Amino acid sequence: MLRKKECVAMLLAGGQGSRLYALTNNIAKPAVSFGAKYRIIDFPLSNCINSGIDTVGVLTQYQPLVLNEYVGNGQPWDLDRTFGGVHILSPYEAKTDTSWYKGTANAIYQNIRFMKMYDPEYVLILSGDHIYKMDYDKMLQAHKAAKADCTIACMEVPLNEASRFGILNTKRDGSIYEFEEKPENPKSNLASMGIYIFTASKLFKYLELDEANPQSENDFGKNVLPAMLDAGEKMYSYRFEGYWKDVGTITSLWEANMDLLGVIPNFQLNDRDRVVHSRSPLAPPAFVEGEVVNSIVATGGEIEGKVVNSVIGTNCVIEKGAEVTDCVLMGNIVVKSGAKINYAIIDEEVTIGENAVIGAPKTEACNIESKTGGITVLGRGITVSKKGKIAAGEIVDKSV
């Protein structure tokens, strides 16, 4: 008996994440820590299994070691299946051609054999660097109802920010008549979320046509989607109205972490219906003897100092007399007594020495010209010495 999957998901997780600077020197962007006990890739993987999609190809390329180890066999997301499940897909040497993934469309094209192995009717294309919760099955049902060849998830954004996105121009019935990739003068504010559902036969056809075109940049937004529109294929928008955040910059990553401290409608990470799963380590509750104000503190570690408006990851130690304000600490971090940290993102395995001063209060730092909007960034595994000082907005990837 021939077995098949109705829908296979392909998760693009090979991005370098250059705008996250020191945080992605040694790991792929989807492997960056988030929200005290998660990594960014937890969100699309959890969305898949919560939507009934149990076959996911994770396309990796840049610094894949941490991401590969984290995903493993997919067990935390219930994706350890004998038929289907999660698969890590890296570029490989073929008999006739060997190359890195050249663009989003080329990455999917290089894995056509993987998709065809499951003989799917539909293929879901996802990005691995967004924070959101979404029921992909509802989008799939809308795709079927419209008898679409391609459905693009979208949401309204402020018009003055629309030029940062792929913009959909649609008719009243939601059908797309024009797709503009990052237009200078956008005609609408309906932005693509980088989430696509294709009827599989159409996807394979246009990927092959795109690959055969030597002038193509092998990109969905720039090449494949416009080609489908030009050919008159049926393309529809699917409006999403929940929380969604592209965490491709230091500022947006900090903001998304801070959003967890407020009340965000329909974005509870541990609600029973649509849990966000993670491979967070088993650890006892954090020992908290200090002062914790409007903050998230993950398991493990000890909090004896003062923590305000911050997200504190697993197994962090904040000693007595230390103060952490408006910060994201990603995990396994030691903040020695007397240290003061303000408006910063600090990667894993970092030690802050006694009486060190990191960053500046948010009200001051926001006025400083820097690539990070005044947020101080410390890379993975560094040590800041006793009484060390790092100015607001600095990006540090070596011990100080």
C-alpha positions as CSV (number, residue, x, y, z in Angstrom):
1,M,0.0,0.0,0.0
2,L,1.4,3.4,-1.1
3,R,1.6,5.8,1.8
4,K,1.6,9.5,1.3
5,K,1.3,12.8,3.2
6,E,-1.3,15.4,2.3
7,C,1.0,18.2,3.3
8,V,4.7,18.4,3.8
9,A,6.4,21.5,5.5
10,M,9.7,22.8,4.4
11,L,11.4,25.1,6.9
12,L,14.1,27.5,5.7
13,A,16.6,27.6,8.6
14,G,19.9,28.3,6.9
15,G,20.0,32.1,7.3
16,Q,23.2,33.8,8.5
17,G,21.3,36.4,10.5
18,S,24.0,39.0,9.9
19,R,21.9,41.8,11.6
20,L,22.1,39.9,14.9
21,Y,25.8,40.4,14.8
22,A,27.6,38.6,17.7
23,L,24.6,36.5,18.5
24,T,24.9,34.6,15.2
25,N,28.7,34.4,14.9
26,N,28.7,30.7,15.7
27,I,25.0,29.6,15.3
28,A,22.3,29.9,12.7
29,K,19.6,32.5,13.4
30,P,16.8,30.0,14.1
31,A,18.9,28.5,16.9
32,V,19.1,31.8,18.8
33,S,17.6,31.7,22.3
34,F,14.3,33.4,23.0
35,G,11.9,33.9,25.9
36,A,14.0,32.3,28.7
37,K,13.6,28.7,27.6
38,Y,13.0,28.6,23.9
39,R,14.8,29.0,20.6
40,I,13.4,30.8,17.6
41,I,12.9,27.5,15.7
42,D,10.5,26.2,18.4
43,F,7.7,28.4,17.0
44,P,7.4,27.0,13.4
45,L,8.1,23.5,14.6
46,S,5.4,23.7,17.3
47,N,3.0,25.4,14.8
48,C,3.4,22.4,12.5
49,I,2.6,19.7,15.0
50,N,-0.2,21.8,16.5
51,S,-1.7,22.1,13.0
52,G,-1.5,18.4,12.2
53,I,1.5,18.5,10.0
54,D,4.0,15.8,11.0
55,T,6.5,15.8,8.2
56,V,9.0,18.7,8.2
57,G,12.2,19.2,6.3
58,V,14.5,21.7,8.1
59,L,16.9,23.2,5.5
60,T,20.2,24.2,7.2
61,Q,23.4,25.7,5.8
62,Y,25.1,28.5,7.9
63,Q,26.7,27.2,11.2
64,P,24.2,24.3,11.5
65,L,25.9,22.4,14.4
66,V,23.9,23.9,17.4
67,L,20.6,23.8,15.4
68,N,21.1,20.2,14.2
69,E,21.8,19.1,17.8
70,Y,18.9,21.0,19.2
71,V,16.3,19.6,16.7
72,G,17.7,16.1,17.0
73,N,15.1,13.5,16.3
74,G,12.2,15.9,16.9
75,Q,10.9,14.2,20.0
76,P,10.1,17.4,22.0
77,W,7.8,18.5,19.2
78,D,6.3,15.0,18.7
79,L,8.1,14.8,15.3
80,D,9.9,11.6,15.9
81,R,7.9,9.5,13.5
82,T,8.7,6.3,11.6
83,F,7.0,7.7,8.5
84,G,7.5,11.4,8.3
85,G,8.8,13.4,11.3
86,V,11.5,16.0,11.2
87,H,14.5,15.8,8.8
88,I,17.6,18.0,8.7
89,L,18.4,18.8,5.0
90,S,21.8,20.3,4.3
91,P,23.3,21.0,0.9
92,Y,25.0,17.8,-0.4
93,E,27.3,16.6,-3.2
94,A,25.4,15.4,-6.2
95,K,26.7,13.5,-9.2
96,T,26.2,16.3,-11.7
97,D,26.2,19.4,-9.5
98,T,27.2,20.6,-6.1
99,S,26.4,24.0,-4.7
100,W,25.3,25.8,-1.6
101,Y,21.7,26.9,-1.5
102,K,21.7,30.0,-3.7
103,G,18.3,31.4,-2.7
104,T,15.1,30.4,-1.0
105,A,13.7,28.8,-4.2
106,N,16.9,27.0,-5.0
107,A,17.0,25.6,-1.5
108,I,13.6,24.1,-1.9
109,Y,14.4,23.0,-5.4
110,Q,17.5,21.0,-4.2
111,N,15.2,19.0,-2.0
112,I,12.5,18.1,-4.5
113,R,13.3,14.4,-4.1
114,F,12.7,14.7,-0.4
115,M,9.2,16.2,-0.9
116,K,8.3,13.7,-3.7
117,M,9.2,10.8,-1.4
118,Y,6.0,11.6,0.5
119,D,3.9,12.3,-2.7
120,P,2.2,15.4,-1.1
121,E,-0.8,17.2,-2.5
122,Y,0.4,20.4,-0.9
123,V,3.7,21.9,0.3
124,L,4.0,24.5,3.1
125,I,7.0,26.8,3.0
126,L,8.1,28.4,6.2
127,S,10.8,30.7,7.5
128,G,12.7,29.8,10.6
129,D,13.2,33.3,12.1
130,H,9.7,34.5,13.1
131,I,8.0,34.5,16.5
132,Y,4.3,33.7,16.2
133,K,1.6,31.0,16.7
134,M,-0.5,30.0,13.8
135,D,-2.9,27.2,12.7
136,Y,-1.5,26.2,9.3
137,D,-4.5,23.9,8.8
138,K,-6.9,26.8,8.6
139,M,-4.7,28.3,5.9
140,L,-4.6,25.0,4.1
141,Q,-8.4,24.7,4.2
142,A,-8.7,28.2,2.7
143,H,-6.2,27.2,0.0
144,K,-8.4,24.2,-0.9
145,A,-11.6,26.2,-0.8
146,A,-10.2,28.7,-3.2
147,K,-8.8,26.0,-5.5
148,A,-5.6,28.0,-5.3
149,D,-2.3,27.2,-6.8
150,C,-0.5,29.3,-4.2
151,T,-1.7,30.9,-1.0
152,I,0.4,33.5,0.8
153,A,-0.1,34.4,4.5
154,C,-0.1,38.1,5.0
155,M,-0.9,40.8,7.6
156,E,-1.3,44.5,7.6
157,V,1.7,46.6,8.6
158,P,2.1,50.4,9.0
159,L,2.3,51.9,5.5
160,N,5.6,53.7,6.3
161,E,7.1,50.2,7.0
162,A,5.6,48.4,4.0
163,S,8.7,48.9,1.8
164,R,10.6,46.4,4.1
165,F,8.3,43.6,3.0
166,G,7.0,41.8,0.0
167,I,3.6,43.5,-0.6
168,L,0.5,41.9,-1.9
169,N,-2.0,43.8,-4.0
170,T,-5.3,42.0,-3.9
171,K,-8.9,42.1,-5.2
172,R,-11.9,42.0,-2.9
173,D,-12.1,38.2,-2.9
174,G,-8.5,38.0,-1.7
175,S,-7.0,37.0,-5.0
176,I,-3.6,38.5,-5.7
177,Y,-3.1,40.5,-8.9
178,E,0.3,41.9,-8.1
179,F,3.3,41.0,-5.9
180,E,6.0,43.6,-5.2
181,E,9.2,42.7,-3.4
182,K,10.1,45.5,-1.0
183,P,8.7,48.3,-3.2
184,E,9.9,51.9,-2.7
185,N,6.3,53.2,-3.1
186,P,4.0,50.4,-1.9
187,K,0.4,50.5,-3.1
188,S,-0.9,48.6,-0.1
189,N,0.2,47.7,3.4
190,L,-0.6,44.0,3.1
191,A,2.8,42.3,3.8
192,S,3.8,38.8,3.0
193,M,4.8,36.8,6.1
194,G,7.0,34.5,4.1
195,I,4.6,31.6,4.7
196,Y,3.3,29.9,1.5
197,I,1.1,26.9,0.7
198,F,1.5,25.6,-2.8
199,T,-0.3,22.9,-4.7
200,A,2.6,20.5,-5.0
201,S,2.5,19.9,-8.7
202,K,2.6,23.7,-9.4
203,L,5.5,24.2,-7.0
204,F,7.6,21.6,-8.6
205,K,6.8,23.0,-12.1
206,Y,7.8,26.6,-11.2
207,L,10.9,25.5,-9.2
208,E,12.2,23.6,-12.3
209,L,11.4,26.6,-14.6
210,D,13.2,28.9,-12.2
211,E,16.2,26.7,-11.9
212,A,16.5,26.5,-15.7
213,N,16.6,30.3,-15.9
214,P,20.2,31.5,-15.6
215,Q,19.1,35.1,-15.0
216,S,17.0,34.2,-11.9
217,E,18.1,35.0,-8.4
218,N,16.3,31.8,-7.3
219,D,14.2,33.6,-4.8
220,F,10.5,33.1,-4.1
221,G,9.6,36.8,-3.7
222,K,11.7,38.1,-6.6
223,N,11.3,35.3,-9.1
224,V,8.9,32.3,-8.4
225,L,5.8,34.2,-7.2
226,P,6.0,36.9,-9.9
227,A,6.4,34.1,-12.6
228,M,3.3,32.3,-11.3
229,L,1.3,35.6,-11.4
230,D,2.5,36.4,-14.9
231,A,1.4,32.9,-16.0
232,G,-2.1,33.5,-14.6
233,E,-1.9,30.9,-11.8
234,K,-4.6,31.2,-9.1
235,M,-2.9,33.0,-6.1
236,Y,-4.7,34.1,-3.0
237,S,-3.9,35.9,0.2
238,Y,-4.6,34.5,3.7
239,R,-4.9,37.2,6.3
240,F,-3.4,36.6,9.7
241,E,-4.3,38.8,12.7
242,G,-2.4,37.4,15.6
243,Y,1.0,38.3,17.0
244,W,3.9,38.0,14.6
245,K,7.4,39.3,14.9
246,D,10.4,39.2,12.5
247,V,13.3,38.9,14.9
248,G,16.0,39.6,12.4
249,T,17.5,42.6,14.2
250,I,18.8,43.2,17.7
251,T,16.0,45.8,18.3
252,S,13.2,43.5,17.2
253,L,14.6,40.5,19.1
254,W,14.8,42.6,22.3
255,E,11.2,43.9,21.7
256,A,9.8,40.4,21.1
257,N,11.3,39.3,24.4
258,M,9.9,42.3,26.2
259,D,6.5,41.7,24.6
260,L,6.3,38.5,26.8
261,L,6.3,40.7,29.9
262,G,3.2,42.5,28.8
263,V,-0.3,41.2,28.1
264,I,-0.4,40.0,24.5
265,P,-3.8,38.7,23.4
266,N,-3.7,35.2,22.0
267,F,0.0,34.8,22.6
268,Q,0.4,32.7,25.7
269,L,3.3,30.4,25.1
270,N,2.1,27.6,27.5
271,D,-1.7,27.6,26.8
272,R,-3.1,24.0,26.7
273,D,-4.4,24.1,23.1
274,R,-1.4,25.3,21.3
275,V,1.7,24.8,23.4
276,V,5.1,26.0,22.2
277,H,7.4,23.0,22.7
278,S,11.1,23.3,23.3
279,R,14.1,21.1,24.2
280,S,14.6,23.1,27.4
281,P,16.8,21.2,30.0
282,L,15.1,19.6,32.9
283,A,16.0,21.7,36.0
284,P,14.5,22.5,39.4
285,P,12.8,25.9,39.8
286,A,15.2,28.8,40.1
287,F,16.2,29.8,43.6
288,V,14.9,33.3,44.1
289,E,15.9,35.2,47.2
290,G,16.5,38.6,45.5
291,E,14.0,41.1,44.0
292,V,12.3,40.2,40.8
293,V,10.0,42.8,39.2
294,N,8.0,42.2,36.0
295,S,10.3,39.6,34.7
296,I,10.4,36.0,33.4
297,V,12.9,33.7,35.1
298,A,13.4,30.2,33.7
299,T,14.3,27.1,35.7
300,G,17.6,26.4,37.4
301,G,20.0,29.1,38.6
302,E,19.9,31.5,41.5
303,I,18.6,35.0,41.7
304,E,19.9,36.8,44.8
305,G,20.3,40.3,43.1
306,K,17.7,42.6,41.6
307,V,16.0,41.9,38.3
308,V,13.7,44.4,36.6
309,N,11.8,44.2,33.3
310,S,14.0,41.3,32.1
311,V,13.9,37.8,30.6
312,I,16.3,35.5,32.3
313,G,17.1,32.1,30.7
314,T,17.9,28.7,32.2
315,N,20.6,28.2,34.8
316,C,21.5,31.9,35.3
317,V,23.1,33.1,38.5
318,I,22.7,36.7,39.6
319,E,24.6,37.3,42.8
320,K,23.6,39.5,45.7
321,G,24.2,43.2,44.9
322,A,24.0,42.7,41.2
323,E,21.3,44.5,39.2
324,V,19.8,43.5,35.8
325,T,17.4,45.9,34.1
326,D,15.6,45.9,30.7
327,C,17.8,42.9,29.6
328,V,17.6,39.5,27.9
329,L,19.9,36.9,29.4
330,M,19.9,33.8,27.3
331,G,21.1,31.1,29.6
332,N,24.0,29.7,31.7
333,I,25.1,33.3,32.6
334,V,26.8,34.3,35.8
335,V,26.5,38.0,37.0
336,K,28.8,38.6,39.9
337,S,28.0,40.8,42.9
338,G,27.9,44.5,42.3
339,A,27.6,44.2,38.5
340,K,25.1,46.5,36.8
341,I,23.6,45.5,33.5
342,N,21.2,47.8,31.6
343,Y,19.4,47.5,28.3
344,A,21.4,44.5,26.9
345,I,21.1,41.2,25.2
346,I,23.6,38.7,26.5
347,D,24.2,35.3,24.8
348,E,24.8,32.0,26.6
349,E,27.8,30.9,28.7
350,V,28.8,34.5,29.6
351,T,30.4,35.6,32.9
352,I,30.1,39.2,34.1
353,G,32.7,40.1,36.7
354,E,32.2,41.9,40.1
355,N,31.2,45.5,39.8
356,A,31.3,45.5,36.0
357,V,29.1,48.0,34.2
358,I,27.4,46.9,31.1
359,G,25.3,49.4,28.9
360,A,23.3,52.3,30.2
361,P,19.7,52.9,31.3
362,K,17.3,52.6,28.4
363,T,16.3,56.3,28.6
364,E,19.9,57.2,27.9
365,A,20.9,54.4,25.6
366,C,18.0,55.0,23.1
367,N,19.5,58.3,22.3
368,I,22.9,56.8,21.3
369,E,23.7,56.3,17.7
370,S,24.5,52.6,17.1
371,K,23.7,49.6,14.9
372,T,21.6,48.1,17.7
373,G,19.5,51.1,18.7
374,G,21.5,51.5,21.9
375,I,21.2,47.9,23.1
376,T,24.4,46.4,24.3
377,V,25.2,43.0,22.9
378,L,27.5,40.4,24.3
379,G,28.3,37.3,22.3
380,R,28.5,33.7,23.4
381,G,31.1,32.4,25.9
382,I,32.8,35.7,26.7
383,T,34.0,37.0,30.1
384,V,33.8,40.5,31.3
385,S,36.5,41.1,34.0
386,K,36.1,42.6,37.4
387,K,35.2,46.3,37.1
388,G,35.0,45.9,33.3
389,K,33.0,48.5,31.4
390,I,31.1,48.2,28.1
391,A,29.3,51.2,26.8
392,A,25.7,51.4,25.6
393,G,25.2,50.1,22.0
394,E,28.5,48.2,21.9
395,I,28.7,44.8,20.2
396,V,31.3,42.6,22.0
397,D,32.3,39.1,20.9
398,K,35.6,38.8,22.7
399,S,36.3,38.7,26.5
400,V,36.8,42.2,28.0
